[in-house]
Amino acid sequence: MAKMWNSEVGWRIVDDLLQIKGGRGYETADSLRSRGERPDPVERMMRDFRINMIFEGSSEIMRLFIAREAVDTHLKVAGALIDPKSSAGTKVKALFGAAAFYALWYPKLWIGLKGWFGYGAFGPLATHLRFVERRSRKLARSLFHAMIKFGPKLEKRQAVLGRLVEIGAELFAISATVSRAQAMVRKSPADRSPIELADAFARNSRRRIEERFAMLFDNEDVLNYKVAQQTMANQYAWVENGMVREK
C-alpha cells in the first residue's frame, strides 16, 4: 500500500514540478546547460518516475491485490455462502460460523472511544489520529457492506475496490505523517514546523477520504462500464472522424 501511495503521489509531484518550471522543465538538462541555465533534469525525472506506477505491478493491479488481502478474512469465514460450488450442508455450516463471527465483529466497528478521546499525547495532531481510528472502522464496515451488496460480483467492481484501497492508503499516510512529525518535534521541541506541515497534509487527506466514501456506493460505475464496453465494440468509432491517421 505504501509503495502504491508513494508512487502515485510522487508522480503528481513531478508533474506539478514540470508545470511550475514551464518550458524549462520540458527541456533536457544538457539543453539547459548549453544555454547557461541551471540544468535541472525535470524531464528526465518524469521519464524515470513514471515507471513506478507500472513496474512490479501497475497501480490498478496493486489495488486489486490489496483489496483481495482485505477481503481474505471474510472469504475464510463466509466464502462458502457465496460459492456456487458449495453444497447445501457446507453452506449451512458456514452460515452458523459466519453468524457467530459477525455477531461479535460487526458491533465493535461502531464502538471506539479512542476515536473520540484517545491519542492525547499527540497534542494538536491527536484529532487526525482520532479521525483515522473512526474512519478505519468505517472502512471495515463499508467493505462488509460492499460484500453484502455485490456478493460474488464484488471482485468485478474494481472501481469500488479501488476506492476502498485508496481510503486505506490515505489513512495510512495520515498516521505515518503524524507519527513522523511528532517524533521530529520530540527531538527538537522549539521547531513546531513539522506539526504545522503534518496538520495541513492531514486536513487535505481527510477531504480526499470523505470524497471517496461519498462515491463508494453513489457513482456512475455501471454507466461508465457500459460506455467502455460499447467503445470496445466500436459503437463510438464516429468520434474518430476527422482525425489525422498515419499512412
C-alpha positions in Angstrom: 0.0 0.0 0.0 2.8 2.4 0.9 4.5 1.7 -2.5 1.3 2.4 -4.4 0.7 5.6 -2.5 4.2 6.9 -2.8 4.4 6.1 -6.5 1.2 7.9 -7.3 1.8 10.9 -5.1 5.4 11.1 -6.3 4.2 11.2 -9.9 1.8 14.1 -9.1 4.7 16.0 -7.5 6.9 15.6 -10.5 4.0 16.5 -12.8 3.4 19.7 -10.8 7.1 20.4 -10.9 7.1 20.3 -14.7 4.1 22.6 -14.8 5.8 25.1 -12.4 9.1 25.0 -14.4 7.2 25.5 -17.7 9.2 25.2 -20.9 12.5 24.9 -19.0 11.1 21.9 -17.2 10.4 20.3 -20.6 14.0 20.8 -21.8 16.7 18.3 -21.2 19.4 19.1 -18.7 22.0 19.2 -21.5 19.9 21.7 -23.4 19.6 24.0 -20.3 23.3 23.7 -19.6 24.2 24.7 -23.1 22.2 27.9 -22.8 23.7 28.8 -19.4 20.6 27.8 -17.4 20.6 25.7 -14.3 20.5 22.1 -15.6 17.5 20.8 -13.6 16.7 17.3 -15.1 13.0 17.6 -14.7 12.1 15.9 -18.0 14.4 13.0 -17.0 12.7 12.8 -13.7 9.3 12.4 -15.4 10.6 9.7 -17.7 12.2 7.8 -14.8 9.4 8.2 -12.3 6.5 7.2 -14.5 7.7 3.5 -14.5 7.0 3.3 -10.7 3.2 3.1 -11.4 3.8 0.2 -13.8 6.9 -1.7 -12.7 6.4 -4.6 -10.2 2.6 -4.4 -10.7 0.6 -1.5 -12.1 -1.3 0.7 -9.7 -4.6 -0.8 -10.9 -3.3 -4.4 -10.2 -1.9 -3.3 -6.9 -5.3 -2.1 -5.9 -6.8 -5.5 -6.6 -4.1 -7.3 -4.7 -4.6 -5.1 -1.7 -8.4 -5.4 -1.9 -8.0 -9.2 -2.1 -6.0 -9.2 1.1 -8.7 -7.1 2.8 -11.5 -9.5 2.0 -9.5 -12.6 2.7 -10.7 -13.0 6.3 -14.3 -12.6 5.1 -13.8 -15.2 2.5 -12.5 -17.6 5.0 -15.4 -17.0 7.3 -18.3 -16.7 4.8 -16.8 -17.6 1.5 -18.8 -20.9 1.3 -22.0 -18.9 1.4 -21.4 -17.2 -1.9 -19.5 -20.1 -3.6 -21.9 -21.6 -6.1 -20.0 -24.9 -5.9 -20.6 -25.3 -2.1 -23.0 -28.0 -1.1 -26.1 -27.2 1.0 -24.5 -28.8 4.1 -21.4 -26.7 3.7 -23.5 -23.5 3.3 -25.4 -24.2 6.4 -22.2 -24.9 8.4 -20.7 -21.7 7.0 -23.9 -19.8 7.9 -23.7 -20.7 11.6 -19.9 -19.9 11.6 -20.4 -16.5 9.9 -23.3 -15.6 12.3 -21.1 -16.3 15.3 -18.2 -14.4 13.9 -20.1 -11.3 12.7 -22.2 -11.1 15.9 -19.0 -10.1 17.7 -17.0 -8.5 14.9 -19.6 -6.1 13.5 -20.8 -4.3 16.6 -17.1 -3.5 17.5 -16.9 -1.4 14.3 -19.4 1.1 15.7 -17.8 1.4 19.1 -14.4 3.1 19.7 -13.6 5.6 22.5 -10.1 6.2 21.1 -11.7 7.7 18.1 -13.1 10.5 20.2 -10.9 10.8 23.3 -7.6 9.0 22.6 -4.2 9.9 21.3 -3.8 12.9 23.7 0.0 12.5 23.7 0.0 13.8 20.1 -1.3 17.2 21.1 -2.8 19.3 18.2 -2.3 16.3 15.9 -4.4 14.0 18.0 -7.6 15.0 16.2 -6.2 13.5 13.0 -5.4 10.1 14.6 -8.9 10.1 16.1 -10.2 10.6 12.6 -8.0 7.7 11.3 -9.4 5.5 14.0 -13.0 6.4 13.3 -12.6 6.1 9.5 -10.7 2.8 9.8 -13.8 1.3 11.4 -16.0 2.9 8.8 -13.7 1.4 6.1 -14.1 -2.0 7.6 -17.9 -1.6 7.7 -18.0 -0.3 4.2 -16.1 -3.3 2.9 -18.5 -5.6 4.7 -21.5 -3.7 3.2 -20.0 -3.9 -0.2 -19.7 -7.7 0.1 -23.4 -7.9 1.1 -24.5 -5.5 -1.7 -22.5 -7.1 -4.5 -21.9 -10.6 -3.3 -19.6 -12.7 -5.6 -19.7 -9.8 -8.2 -17.7 -7.6 -5.9 -14.5 -8.8 -7.5 -15.7 -7.3 -10.8 -16.5 -3.9 -9.2 -12.9 -2.8 -9.5 -13.8 0.9 -9.1 -15.4 0.2 -5.7 -12.5 -1.9 -4.6 -10.1 0.8 -5.8 -11.8 3.5 -3.7 -11.7 1.3 -0.6 -7.9 0.8 -1.1 -7.4 4.5 -1.7 -9.1 5.3 1.5 -6.9 2.8 3.3 -3.8 4.3 1.7 -4.8 7.8 2.8 -5.5 6.7 6.3 -2.0 5.1 6.4 -0.4 8.2 5.1 -2.0 10.4 7.8 -0.9 8.0 10.5 2.7 7.9 9.1 2.9 11.7 8.7 1.6 12.5 12.1 3.9 9.9 13.8 6.9 11.3 11.9 6.0 14.9 12.8 5.6 14.0 16.5 9.0 12.3 16.5 10.7 15.3 15.0 9.1 17.7 17.5 10.2 15.5 20.4 13.7 15.7 19.1 13.6 19.4 18.6 10.7 20.9 20.7 11.5 24.5 19.6 10.7 23.8 16.0 6.9 23.4 15.5 7.0 23.4 11.7 6.6 19.6 11.4 3.3 19.8 13.2 2.1 22.7 11.0 3.0 20.8 7.9 1.5 17.5 9.1 -1.7 19.3 10.0 -2.0 20.8 6.6 -1.4 17.4 4.9 -3.8 15.6 7.2 -6.6 18.1 6.6 -6.3 17.8 2.8 -6.0 14.0 3.1 -9.2 13.9 5.2 -11.1 15.7 2.4 -9.9 13.1 -0.1 -11.0 10.3 2.1 -14.5 11.8 2.6 -14.9 12.3 -1.2 -14.1 8.6 -1.8 -16.5 7.5 0.9 -19.2 9.6 -0.7 -18.6 8.0 -4.1 -18.4 4.4 -2.8 -22.0 3.5 -3.5 -23.1 6.7 -5.2 -21.3 6.8 -8.5 -21.6 6.2 -12.3 -19.5 3.0 -12.4 -22.2 0.9 -14.2 -22.7 3.6 -16.8 -19.0 4.1 -17.3 -18.5 0.3 -17.7 -21.3 0.2 -20.3 -19.8 3.0 -22.3 -16.4 1.3 -22.1 -17.8 -1.9 -23.4 -19.6 -0.1 -26.3 -16.3 1.7 -27.1 -14.5 -1.6 -27.3 -17.3 -2.7 -29.7 -16.6 0.3 -31.9 -20.0 1.8 -31.3 -18.4 5.2 -30.9 -16.0 5.0 -33.8 -17.5 8.1 -35.3 -15.7 10.2 -32.8 -12.5 9.4 -34.8 -13.9 11.2 -37.9 -11.6 14.0 -38.9 -8.5 12.7 -37.1 -5.3 12.6 -38.9 -4.2 9.0 -39.4 -0.7 7.6 -40.1 -0.3 6.2 -43.6 
